[in-house]
């Protein structure tokens, strides 16, 4: 049986991106049982609260380029002059946003006691943002050459895991732990940029103002959407840390890490398929819809089964991975057990479908409204029910997002 070059490239891209995502989520999962015991709920909660805070700056510096840039790179992959323009513009905008972010970080850390008490943790956590702006996943995803980044990511992640087991011996080593994570991202970013310039011969040139302006506004809708998404993902952990202590944050974050690990198996699929699906929709609406329906049927069914198993065996999973000091995390894991399934569906119908067929504005509105609803619910239930309230708020929000996208597409295109 002959396999087309397009399908071969898609399979290679999917395999490489899968390896990256697996390393990003599985390696932390490997260290999770060790770290939650060594650090305890309080210190584990602190590093997750700091990560949730820094996630705002990661979202700001990404500025939606993780979705818009791969599409542009994919379309112009044979035009090196255009690739240089896109690469240079995206990187320049990211650097400017990074510098702005650091100023905001400095003001917050110095201005509020909740942050100034552990300012070294927040500054070191922020170094992750520097690595993220340099790490050109969007470029390699667009040209469908993810094999290079997969090797870099897996190698450096493996080294970081080894360093964690060697250097983290008690809760007092929390700053060392954050430093290992941050410098891993920075080294990955430097190597990634070097590959783009040296291996693929894509030079960096300071772009003209009008070029920067075009790419800045091109990512506008996606940026607003990712900000809104961040408001009901990272904000949940952040608000929990404001209303409760770090120990409670630790209970929620530990359970959520397990959920994220399961979810990663399906997020790799959506990221790998997105550039290919963008081309499909551009050439034929019908062909794009066929792929969307297959994703829902096959990936959705597997995801549902995984989530069902988490719901049933939540207690055993928590005891095995986290230990009995995280007993409070069992209920949290049960509540959020079906999030991977819901998020998979919202990704397929929202990012994969709505964005590719031109409903950027409507996608942004759905996400923004859900974010507002999530914050309102959180402000009501989190101060009373703490981690249980946070988990419930996340679940309700994802139900609203997914059902809204399905209903919208059914009314507009009759494709659901």
C-alpha positions in Angstrom: 0.0 0.0 0.0 1.4 3.4 -1.0 1.4 6.2 1.5 1.4 9.7 0.3 4.4 12.0 1.2 1.9 14.3 3.0 0.8 11.5 5.3 4.3 10.5 5.9 5.3 14.0 6.9 2.2 14.3 9.1 3.1 10.9 10.8 6.7 12.1 11.4 5.5 15.4 12.7 3.0 13.7 15.0 5.6 11.3 16.3 8.1 14.0 17.0 5.6 16.3 18.6 4.3 13.4 20.6 7.8 12.8 21.9 8.1 16.4 23.0 4.8 16.4 24.7 5.4 13.1 26.4 8.7 14.4 27.8 7.0 17.7 28.9 4.4 15.8 30.8 5.7 12.3 31.6 9.1 13.4 33.0 7.4 15.7 35.6 5.0 12.8 36.3 8.0 10.6 36.9 9.3 13.0 39.5 5.9 13.8 41.0 5.7 11.0 43.6 9.2 11.8 44.7 8.8 15.6 44.9 5.4 15.6 46.7 6.9 13.5 49.4 10.2 15.4 49.7 8.6 18.9 49.6 5.3 18.2 51.3 2.0 19.8 50.4 3.1 23.3 51.6 6.2 23.7 49.5 4.8 21.8 46.6 1.8 24.2 46.7 4.2 27.2 46.7 6.1 26.3 43.6 2.8 25.6 41.8 1.3 29.0 43.0 4.5 30.6 41.6 4.1 28.7 38.3 0.5 29.8 38.0 1.5 33.4 38.5 4.3 33.2 35.9 1.9 31.5 33.5 0.3 34.9 33.0 3.5 36.2 31.6 4.0 33.0 29.5 0.6 33.7 27.9 1.5 37.3 27.3 4.8 36.5 25.6 3.3 33.7 23.5 0.7 36.2 22.2 -1.1 33.5 20.3 1.9 32.8 18.1 1.8 29.1 19.1 -1.2 28.9 16.8 -0.9 31.7 14.2 2.8 31.3 13.5 2.8 27.5 12.6 0.0 28.2 10.1 1.9 31.1 8.5 5.1 29.1 8.5 3.3 26.1 6.9 1.8 28.2 4.1 5.1 29.9 3.3 7.5 27.0 4.0 9.1 27.2 0.6 9.8 30.9 0.7 12.9 31.5 2.8 12.6 35.3 2.6 9.0 35.1 4.0 10.1 32.6 6.7 12.8 35.0 7.8 10.3 37.8 8.1 7.9 35.7 10.1 10.6 34.3 12.3 12.2 37.7 13.0 8.9 39.4 13.6 7.6 36.8 16.1 10.9 36.7 18.0 11.1 40.5 18.2 7.5 40.9 19.5 8.1 38.1 22.0 11.3 39.9 23.4 9.5 43.2 23.7 6.6 41.5 25.6 9.2 39.7 27.8 10.8 42.9 28.9 7.4 44.4 29.6 6.5 41.3 31.6 9.6 41.6 33.8 8.7 45.1 34.7 5.2 44.0 35.8 6.7 41.1 37.7 9.1 43.4 39.6 6.3 45.7 40.6 4.0 43.0 41.9 6.8 41.1 43.8 8.0 44.3 45.5 4.5 45.7 46.1 2.7 42.8 47.8 3.8 40.8 50.8 2.3 37.6 49.5 5.0 37.6 46.8 7.9 39.5 48.4 8.2 36.8 51.1 9.5 34.4 48.6 10.7 36.8 45.9 13.6 34.5 44.8 11.2 31.8 43.9 9.1 34.1 41.7 12.2 35.6 39.9 13.6 32.2 39.3 10.3 30.8 38.1 10.0 33.8 35.7 13.2 32.6 34.0 11.0 29.9 32.4 9.4 32.7 30.3 12.9 33.6 28.9 13.2 30.0 27.7 9.7 29.9 26.3 10.1 33.0 24.1 13.3 31.5 22.6 12.0 28.0 22.1 10.7 28.0 18.5 8.3 25.1 18.6 6.0 27.1 16.3 8.7 27.3 13.6 9.5 23.6 13.5 5.8 22.7 13.8 5.1 24.8 10.7 7.8 23.3 8.6 7.0 19.9 10.0 10.5 19.1 11.2 9.9 18.4 14.8 12.4 15.6 15.0 15.2 18.1 16.0 13.3 19.6 18.9 12.1 16.2 20.1 15.7 15.1 20.5 16.7 18.3 22.3 13.6 18.2 24.6 13.9 14.6 25.6 17.6 14.8 26.2 17.4 18.0 28.4 14.3 16.8 30.2 16.0 13.5 31.1 19.0 15.4 32.4 16.7 17.6 34.5 15.0 14.6 36.0 18.3 13.1 36.9 19.4 16.4 38.6 16.1 16.5 40.5 16.8 13.1 42.0 20.4 13.9 42.7 20.0 17.5 44.2 16.6 17.7 45.7 16.7 16.1 49.2 14.4 18.3 51.3 11.9 21.1 51.3 14.9 23.5 51.7 16.0 22.7 48.2 12.9 24.3 46.6 14.9 27.1 44.9 17.3 24.6 43.3 14.2 22.7 42.0 12.9 25.9 40.3 16.3 26.7 38.9 16.6 23.3 37.3 13.3 23.7 35.6 14.0 27.3 34.4 17.5 26.7 33.1 16.3 23.6 31.2 13.9 25.8 29.2 16.6 28.4 28.6 19.1 25.9 27.2 16.3 24.3 25.1 15.4 27.8 23.7 19.0 28.7 22.8 19.6 25.5 21.0 16.3 25.8 19.2 17.1 29.3 17.9 20.6 28.2 16.8 19.0 25.4 14.8 16.7 27.8 12.9 19.5 30.2 12.0 22.4 27.7 11.4 20.6 24.5 10.2 17.8 25.9 8.2 19.6 29.1 7.2 16.8 31.4 8.3 18.5 34.6 9.3 17.2 37.0 11.9 16.7 40.5 10.5 15.2 43.4 12.4 11.7 43.7 10.9 10.2 46.9 9.7 7.5 48.6 11.8 4.7 47.7 9.4 5.7 44.1 9.4 5.7 43.9 13.1 2.4 45.7 13.2 0.9 43.1 10.8 2.0 40.1 12.8 1.1 41.7 16.1 -2.5 42.3 15.0 -2.6 38.9 13.2 -2.3 37.2 16.6 -4.8 39.5 18.3 -7.8 37.2 18.4 -5.8 34.2 19.4 -4.1 36.2 22.1 -7.4 37.3 23.6 -8.5 33.7 23.5 -5.4 32.4 25.2 -5.7 35.1 27.9 -9.3 34.1 28.5 -8.2 30.4 28.6 -5.5 31.3 31.1 -8.1 33.0 33.2 -9.9 29.7 33.8 -6.7 27.5 34.0 -3.8 29.2 35.8 -6.2 31.6 37.5 -7.8 28.8 39.4 -4.6 27.9 41.1 -3.7 31.5 41.5 -7.0 32.4 43.2 -6.8 29.3 45.4 -3.4 30.5 46.6 -4.8 34.0 47.4 -7.8 32.7 49.4 -6.1 29.6 51.0 -2.6 28.6 52.1 0.1 26.9 50.1 -0.8 23.5 51.6 -4.3 23.6 50.1 -2.8 24.7 46.8 -0.6 21.6 47.0 -3.6 19.3 47.4 -5.2 20.8 44.3 -2.0 21.0 42.2 -1.0 17.5 42.9 -4.3 16.1 41.6 -4.3 18.5 38.7 -0.8 17.3 37.7 -2.2 13.8 37.2 -5.1 15.2 35.1 -2.6 17.2 33.0 -0.5 14.1 32.4 -3.5 12.2 31.1 -4.6 15.2 29.0 -1.1 15.5 27.4 -1.7 12.2 25.5 -4.5 13.9 23.6 -3.1 17.5 23.3 -0.2 16.2 21.3 -2.7 14.9 18.7 -4.3 18.3 18.3 -1.0 20.2 18.1 0.4 17.9 15.5 -2.7 17.9 13.3 -3.3 21.7 13.4 -1.0 22.8 10.6 -2.1 19.9 8.4 -5.8 20.6 9.1 -5.3 24.3 8.3 -4.1 23.3 4.8 -7.0 20.8 4.4 -9.6 23.4 5.3 -7.9 25.9 2.9 -8.1 23.4 0.0 -11.5 21.7 0.9 -14.0 22.4 3.6 -15.4 18.9 3.2 -12.0 17.2 3.6 -11.3 19.2 6.8 -14.6 18.2 8.3 -14.0 14.5 7.6 -10.8 14.7 9.7 -12.6 16.6 12.5 -15.2 13.9 12.7 -12.6 11.1 12.8 -10.8 13.0 15.6 -13.9 13.2 17.7 -14.8 9.5 17.1 -11.5 7.9 17.8 -9.6 10.3 20.1 -12.8 11.1 21.9 -13.7 7.5 22.6 -10.2 6.7 24.0 -10.2 9.9 26.1 -13.6 9.1 27.6 -12.4 5.6 28.6 -9.3 7.1 30.3 -11.4 9.6 32.2 -13.8 6.9 33.4 -10.9 4.9 34.8 -9.5 7.9 36.7 -13.0 8.5 38.2 -13.3 4.9 39.4 -9.7 4.5 40.7 -9.0 8.0 41.9 -8.2 6.8 45.5 -5.8 4.2 44.4 -4.0 6.6 42.0 -3.5 9.2 44.7 -2.3 6.7 47.2 0.1 5.2 44.7 1.6 8.4 43.2 1.3 10.9 46.0 1.0 9.0 49.3 -1.5 9.2 52.1 -0.6 12.7 53.1 -2.5 13.8 50.0 -5.8 12.2 51.0 -7.5 15.6 50.4 -6.5 15.3 46.7 -8.8 12.3 46.0 -12.0 14.2 45.8 -10.3 16.8 43.6 -9.1 14.2 41.2 -12.6 12.7 40.9 -14.2 16.1 40.2 -11.7 16.9 37.4 -11.4 13.4 36.1 -13.4 14.1 32.9 -11.5 17.4 32.0 -9.2 15.7 29.5 -12.3 14.5 27.5 -14.0 17.9 27.7 -10.9 19.8 26.8 -10.2 17.5 23.9 -13.6 18.2 22.4 -13.3 21.9 22.9 -9.9 21.8 21.2 -11.2 19.9 18.2 -14.4 22.0 17.8 -12.8 25.3 18.8 -9.1 25.6 17.8 -9.1 22.9 15.1 -12.4 23.8 13.5 -13.7 27.3 14.4 -10.3 29.0 13.9 -9.7 27.1 10.6 -13.0 28.0 9.1 -12.9 31.7 10.0 -14.8 32.0 13.3 -12.0 33.6 15.2 -14.2 36.3 16.7 -16.9 33.9 17.9 -14.2 31.6 19.3 -12.8 34.5 21.3 -16.2 35.5 22.6 -17.0 32.0 23.9 -13.7 31.7 25.7 -14.0 35.2 27.1 -17.5 34.7 28.5 -16.5 31.4 30.0 -13.5 33.0 31.7 -15.7 35.7 33.2 -18.1 33.0 34.4 -15.3 31.0 35.9 -13.9 33.9 37.8 -17.3 34.8 39.2 -17.9 31.2 40.3 -14.4 31.0 41.8 -14.9 34.1 43.8 -18.0 32.7 45.3 -17.0 29.0 46.0 -13.2 29.1 46.4 -13.2 31.1 49.7 -15.6 28.6 51.2 -14.7 25.2 49.7 -11.1 25.9 48.7 -9.7 23.1 46.5 -13.1 21.5 46.1 -14.5 24.8 44.9 -11.6 25.3 42.5 -12.0 21.9 41.0 -15.8 22.4 40.6 -15.3 25.8 39.0 -12.9 24.4 36.4 -15.3 21.5 35.6 -18.3 23.8 35.1 -16.4 26.2 33.0 -15.1 23.5 30.6 -18.7 22.2 30.3 -19.8 25.6 29.2 -17.0 26.1 26.7 -17.4 22.7 25.1 -21.2 22.8 24.9 -21.1 26.4 23.5 -18.8 25.4 20.7 -20.7 22.4 19.8 -24.0 24.3 19.7 -22.5 27.1 17.7 -21.1 24.8 15.0 -24.3 22.9 14.8 -26.3 26.0 14.2 -23.8 27.5 11.7 -22.4 24.6 9.7 -24.5 21.5 10.8 -21.2 19.6 11.1 -21.4 18.3 14.6 
